[in-house]
Amino acid sequence: MRKNILLVAACLLTACTQGPKWETLFNGKDLSGWKQVSGQAKFEVVDGCIQAKAVTSGPNSFLATEKEYGDFIFEYEFKVDDGFNSGVQVRSHTNGNHVYGYQLEIDTSPVRRWTGGLYDEARRFWLYPLTFNQPGRDAFKAGEWNKGRIECVGNRIRSFINDIPCTDLIDDADATGFIALQSHTMGPNDIDKGVLFRNIRICTKDPQKYMKPENGVYQVNAIVNTVSERQAEEGWRLLWDGKTTEGWRSAKAEGFPEKGWSIESGQLIVAENGGEESTNGGDIITIDQYENFWLTVDFFLKPGANSGIKYFVRPDLYESEGSAIGCEYQILDDARHPDAKLGVSGNRTLASLYDLIPADKSEAWFRMGQWNTALIKVEGDHVEHWLNGVPVLKYDRNNQMFNALVAYSKYKNWKDFGNHRKGHILLQDHGNEVRYRNILIRELPASE
């Protein structure tokens, strides 16, 4: 009896300590199980590695698995020449001669350093830039062999470089697809550069059991109007439920506007009205006021549109004929709307603190005709504006510098503008069609 108990215990211990069951995807000799699906770069086996060299024309080149995969853990090693751009596709597909889908970036730029970030090739652009994760930016070792790891389980995708956590994404765009190695089209000065891959393997049996432990990396949730389990644990909640007007009202009345705003397919839409400021439905504000918080808002602009996200809005203190008064994250089509050329040094352009501080978008981007994401961080008197995951400005209020900016702006006659401890959050009606969704807030402890 004792021997049987010991045998069972030994079997259980073996089962618990047994690692993932890996399948090798590259035999080190030839490209069996792989096929080229795009581009003109040549993929070949060199010294037991898959090598790809740069080409200067045509679409990006991809060598894809013949099989498709759903839930898995994928690992590989790579070595890339300085100045070359590459990546690894997962759950990806082809549309004609073009590949689209999730890509784990290989970025040799010494400035940006986004190796390990998640990009949506030929579709939504960056899903998770490494501006969210400084240790992740430092994980890549230039000129050396590096280890990449991607965990795709359900709607969750996590990436690691050299076992350093880089990203944590929740998304439901693709549940299955092929895996592919990328060789990016490069300029003529980079024609001799390339990338090597080796030790390519995948675990498809019970991958959820072998995911790395939770690590606290900032999580991006791209599923519309939802809060993930982890986000909820961290204090995030929907500020707009995606269905009703609950929690919002007119900036100048107790109820929600009877016209000028609509809800459609999980989007909160301000109607076109010839560009007139607050003459149709008017601005809407949160019923509650907020002090310290992180706020994320997805927005979609029609060409030439103007709107804004305001905070520290106090209609009880400031009366105005047009839009309600508050600090404004500018929402604007800079290329088409004349307001972008007004103000001082671009302080009325997209993502700027309107009429006060211009946004530095040199490292950021804006996607016309697609959804973009604003992030506003308010921690006491310190405030930051982010655009699509990239910080574009920061400032401190309740000080001499901020008050001097206000004194030189359109807000100079509003006492204590921007210095209130708390206020409402506002979405502006500027008479152009703008759509909002994924409005989430995370309240932080009150300032002392």
N, C-alpha and C positions, 0 to 999 in steps of 0.2 A: 504493500500500500504506500509506504514511504517513498519507494522508488518511482511509483506512478505520479505521486504529487511532485516530486523533484523534476520528473520528465516534463510534466505539464508546465511547471514554473519556468523551466529552461526554454520551452517552446514559446511561451508568452514573452519572455525577455528577448528572445531572438526576434520575434515579430515586432516588438516595440523599438528595438534598436536598429532594425534593418532599414537601410536608406531607400531612396527612390529607385525604381527600376528604369534605368536609362536605355534608350535606343540610340545607337550611333547613326547620324544622318550623312556622314561623309567618311568614306573608307580610306582616305588618304592616297588613293591610287588613281581614281577616275571620278567622273561626275554622274555616276549612276544614281538615279532617284532625283536628279535635278534637270531643269530645262531653262533656257533663256527665254524670257517673255517680253523683253523690251530692250531697246538701245543697241548700240554698235560696239560697246566695249567687249573685249575678249576675256572670258573667264576660262582659266586653265589650271591644271594641277602642277605646282612647282614645289619640289622638296617636301611633299606631304601636306601642302597647303593649297587652298583655293586662292588664286591670285587674280586681281582685276586691275588693269591699267587705265589711265584716263583717256578719253576721247574728247574732241573739241566741238562736235556737232551732234545733232539729233537729241532725242529724249534721253533721260537718265536710263542707265542699263540695270537690269535686274536678272539674277539667277534664282529661280524659284524651285521649291520642292514640288514634285509631281503630286504628292498627297496634300490634302487640306487637313487642318487641325483646329480643334475647338478649345478645350481646356487643357493646359499643359504648362510645364516649366521648361524653358529653352535656355541652354547655355552654350557659349562659344568663346573662343579667344581670337583676338584681332590685333594686328599691328598695322599702322597707317603712316604713310609718309606725311611730313609736315606740309601743310597747305592743301592737303587733299580732303575731300568731303565724301562721306559714305554713310551707311546706315544699315539696319536690319529691319525688314518688314515682318509683321506678324498679322494674322487674320486678314490678309490682303487679297485683292482681286485685280482683274484686268478689265479695262474698258477700251476695246480696240487694241492699240499698241501702247496704252498707258496703264501704269500700275497705280492703284490708290489703296490707301489704308494706313494702319498704324505703323509708324517707323520709330525705332530706337536710334537716335541720332549719334553719329560719329563725327565730331566737330573738333578740328585741330587748332581753331583760332585761339591764340593765347589771351585774347581780350574777352571774347564772349564765353568760351568754355562751357558749351552746352552738351557735351558728350554724355549720353544717358537720358537726355530729355526726350519727350514724346511729341512727335510731329505727325500730322495727318496728311500724308503724301497726296497731292493732286485733289484735295478736298477742302478741309477746314483750316489748313495751315497749322500753327503751333497749338497743341492742346496742353502741354506742360513744359514751358521753358524753365530752365534751371535758376532763374531769378528767385524762385521760391525756396531754393535749397543750396546754400553756400557750400556745405561739406560735399554735396554731390558734384558741384562744379570743380572741386579740387581732386576728385577721385581719379580722373584720367591721367595716365602717365605718358607724356609725349615721347615718341621714339622707342617705346618698349612694348612688349606683349601685355595686353590688357584682357581681363575677363569680363564678359557681359552676361547678364542673366535677365530674363523676362519671365514674369509670372502672369499668366492669363487664366483666371478662374472666374467663371460667370461674367459679371459686368465689371470686374476689377482687374486692372492691369498695373503691375508694379515693375520697376526696373532697378537694376543694380549694376554698378561698375566697380570691379575689384572688391566685391562684397560690400561696398558702400551704398546705402539706399539713395536712390535718385528721385524717383517719381512714385506717385500713388494716384491713379486715375480711376474714376467711376464713369463708365460710358456704355451705351448699348447699341452703337452703330453697327458693329460686326461681331457675331458670335463664333464664326469659323472663317477659315481662309488659308491661303498658303503662307509659307515662310519664304523670305527672299533676301538675298544679299545685294546691296546696291553699290554701283559705281557711278558717281555723279559726273555729269558732263562738266568739263573744266575749261579754263582759258588756255590759249596756246603756250603760256609760260609754264604750265603744269603738266604738259603732255607726258613726261617721263615718270610721273608720280602714280601711286596706286595703293592698294590695300591687300592684306593677307588675312585669311581666316583658317582656323584649325580647331580641332577638338570640339566639333559641333555635335551636340547631343540633345535629346528631348525626353521628357518624362510625361506620359499621357495617362498613366494609371494612378488614380487617386492623387492628382497633383495638389489638391487642397491640404493633404496631410503633410506636405513637405514645403509649404510656403514658409519663408523666413518669418521670425517673430515680428509683431507690431513694433514700429520704430519711431513713430511720432512725426514722420515727414508730412508736410502740408498736403492735404488731400484736395484734389480738384474733382468736383462732381459735375459732369456734363449732361446728366439726364435731366430733362427739362422739368422745372418746378418740383423738384424733390430734394429731400435732405437725407443723406446717407446715415447709416447707423453710427458711424464714427463721427460724422459732423454733428449729429444730435448730442453725442456724448461730450463734444467740445463746446456745446452751447449754441450752435447754429440753428436757426429756424427760418421758415418762410415768412417774409414780411408781406408778401402777397400770395394768396393760396392758389392762384392760377385759374380760378373759376368765378369768384364773386368779388364784390367791392368791399368786403369786410375788412375793417381796419383802416380804411381810407375815407376821406371826405374832401369837399371843396376847400380851398385855401381861404375862401371868403364867405362860406356858409356852413351850416351844420351837416347838411346831407351831401351825398355824392352828386356830381353834376348830372342833370337830366339829359344833356346832349354833349357832343364833342368828344366823348370817350366811349370805347366799346371793348368788349372781351370776345376774343375769337381764337379758337384752337390753342388755348393756353397762353395767349398774348394779350397784353393790355395796350390798347391802341389809341393814340391821340389823333383826331381827324384832321385832314387838310382843310385849311380855312384861309388860304391866300397869304400865309405868313404873318397874319396879324397876331400880336401878342395878347394872350388871355382875353380874347373877345368872343370866343365860342364857348367851349366847356369851361375854360379857365384851368388854372393849376389845381392839382390834387396833392394833399398832404396826408401823412400818417396821423391817425387820431392820437397816438402816444408821442411823447417827446423822448429824445435819446441824447445821452451824454458821451459815453465812451463806447466805441463800437467799430467793427469792421462791417462794411456793407458792400455786397457785390450785386451788380445789375447787368443783365445782358440787354443790348440795344441794337436796333436795326433801323438804319436811316434810309429814307427815300432820297434820291439825288436832290441836292440843294437844301436839305432840311436843317432845321434849327430846333434845339430843345435844351434841356439841362436837368441835372440832378442837384438839388439844393439841400443843404443841411444847416443846422442852427437857425431854422426858419421860425420867426416869432410874429405871427399875424396879430397877436394881442398887443404888441408894442409898436409895430411898423404898419402904417396904412399906406397903400400905394394904389394908383389907378391901374397900373399894368400888372406884371407878374409880382408875386409875393417876394419879399426881400430875404436873402440869405446867402451864405457862401455857396458858390455854384461850380460844380464840375460841368464844364461846357460840353454839350453834345452838338456837333456841327459838322457839316460837309465843308471842310476847309477849301476844297478845290472850286466849289461853286457858290457858296454863300458869301455875300459881301462883308459880313461881320468879321470874317477871318482877317481882313485887311485893316480893320479899325482897331481902336485901342492903342496900346504901346507895346512894341516889340513882340507882337503875336500873342498878347495876353487875352485874346478873345477866341483863340483857336481851340480845336478839340482837346479835351482833357485838361485844359488850363483852369486855374482858379480865376473865373471870369473877371476881367478888367483889373486883375491884381497881379497875378504871376503866370507867365507863359509856361506851358508844358514843354519839356525837352523830349521830343519824340525821336531823337536820333537813333536810339536802340529799339524803339517800339515800331508798331505797324498798325494800320487801319485797313479793314477789308470792306470796301464799298460793295453793297449787294449781298453781304453776309452778316452774320451776327458777330458782335464785338462785346467785350466785357469790361466794364468799369469796376474798379475796386477803390473804395475810399476807407482809409484807416484813420480813426480819431482816437488818440490815446492822450487824454488830458489836453494840453495846449499844443501837442504835436499832431500834425495832419499830413497824410500822404495821399497822392492820387496815383493810381496805376491804370495802365491801358493794356489789355490783352496779356496780362501777366508780367508787364514790365513797369517798374516805377518811373514816373515821368516828372514828378515834382514833390517837394516836401516843404513845409513851412511850420513855424511856431507862431502862435498868436498870443494876445495879451502881453505884448512887449512893444517897445518903441519902434522897431523896424516895421512890424505889421501895421501899427497905427499910422505910420508915415505913408505906407502904401495905400491904406484906406483914404487918407486925407487927399491923395492925388487921384482918386478914382471917382466913379459915379456914385459911390456910397458915402461920400464925405459928409453929407448932411444927416446921416443916420447914426444916432448916438450909440456908441459901444458896438458898432457893427462887427460881427464875427467873433466877439469876445464873450458871448453868453456861454454859460456852462453847458446848457442843453437846448434843444429845440426840435421842431418837427423835421421830417425828411419829406422832400417835395419832388414831384415830377412835373415838368413845365409844359404848358400848352403855349407853343409859339406859332400856332397856325400852320404847322407842317406835319405831315404824317410821319410819326415815329412809333416804333413798336418796342415794348419792353416785356421781359420775362425773366425767370430765374432771379427774383429779387429776394435775397437772403441777408440776414443780419446776425451777427454774433456780438452780443453785448458783453462788455468788459466791466470789471469792478469800477465803481464810481471813483472819481478823483478825490484825493484827500484835501 
